Amino acid sequence: MKVPVSWLKEYVDFEDSIEGLADKLTFAGLEVEAIETIGSDFAGVVVGQVVEMEPHPDADKLRLCTVNYGAEEMMKVVCGAPNVEVGGKYPFAPVGTTLPCGITLKKAKIRGVESMGMLCAKDELGLGEDHSGLLVL
């Protein structure tokens, strides 16, 4: 059975590392088969809210989104996800962020429009294989 650490913390106070906790559980007679870390590398990925959206001038299926992510300046991002909408909150990776798959984002021109980052789907964050749309927060 897989048990998230957050569930264990609801019942047991511990300050050990996860490995230390696994050792204690094993010593107490419980079997810990494996410790899996899922989607752990989110450095630079923040919550971004789409505050404005307009059609891309040269592509029917792309949109130009203005994203507020807590910085002074909002970012313009080209997005093709079918579920993006004004007011929606999504994982946002600005230029310079390295995604869990190892790709470091750079400024990109997509059909002639500069994109300053990326709104992310689950698969881009290492949280599964779903690429049908953005991860809605």
N, C-alpha and C positions, 0 to 999 in steps of 0.2 A: 504494500500500500504506500502511495506517495503522500507525504504530509508536509505542507508548507511550514517553514519556520515561524511564520506569523501565527499559525494555529498553536504551535507549541508554546509560544510566548504568552498566549492567553491563559495558559494553565500553569506554567512553570517560569519562575524568575531565574534567569541565568545570564551570566556575563562572560561565559566561555566563548571561544570561537565555535563555529559550527562543527569543526572536527573534534574539538574537546567535548562538546555535547554528545556527538556520536559515540565517542569512547565511553562516556559515562552511561549512555543508554545500553551499549553493548555489555558493559560490566554489570549492569543491573539485570541482564538476562534478555534484553530486547535485541533483535537482530537489525542492524543497519546495513542494508545491502549496498547502498550507494548514496552519494551526496551529489545532487545535480544543481548546477547554477544555470538559471534560464534568464536570458536577456539582461545580463549584468553590466554591460558596458555602455552606459548612456551618457558619458561625459560630453557635455556640450548640447545634448538634446534637451529642449525646453518645451513648455506648453506655449503654443502659438494660437492666437485667435484671429480668424479671418474677419477683417473689419470692412473690406471692400472687395468687390469682385467684378471683373468686366471680361467680355470675350477677348480672346487673343486675336489680334488683327490679321494674322495669316494662317490660322488653324481653327477648324470648326470644333474640334473636341478638346481644345486647350483653353484654360482661363488664366487671366492675370490676376493674382490675389495679392492684396495688401495685408501683411501679417503683423499684428502687434504681439511682441514676445517679451515685453517688459523693458526693453532698451529705449533710449530717447528717440531713436529713429526707427520707423517701421520699415519692413522689408517688402520688396516686390518679388513674388515667386510665381513662376509658371507652373501650373498644375493641371493634370489630365484626369484626376480621380473623379469618378462619377458622383461621389457622395459629398464633395466639398460644398459648403454653403456659408453665406455670411452669418457671423455670430458663432459658428462652429469652432470648437477647440480641438486641436490636433497636435501630435508630436511634431516639433519644428526643429530642423537641423540647419542652423545658419552656416554660411561659408566658413570653412576651417574645421568644421566638426568631422571627426572620424567615426563612421558608423560601425556597428559590431562586425560587419562583414569585411572591414578593413579599408573601405573606400573613404578617402578624405574629400569632402565636398569643396569644389572650386566654383568661382563665378562661371556661369555657363550662358551662352546665347542659344535660346531655343526658338527656332524659326524667326530669328532676328530680334528677339526680346530678351534682355538680360534677366537671369534668375539668380537671386542672392541666397539661395538655400533650397530646402526641400521640406514639404509636408510629408509625413511618413506613414506607410502602411505597416502592418504587423511584421511581414517578412523582412522589411528593410531594417527592423530593429531586432531581428533574431527572436521574435516571439511567436513564430509559427510560419506557415507557408501561405497564408491568405494574402493575396495581392488584389482582391476585388475592389478595394477602396481604402481610404485612409482609416487609421485607427482613431475612432471618435472617443474623446475624453469627456 
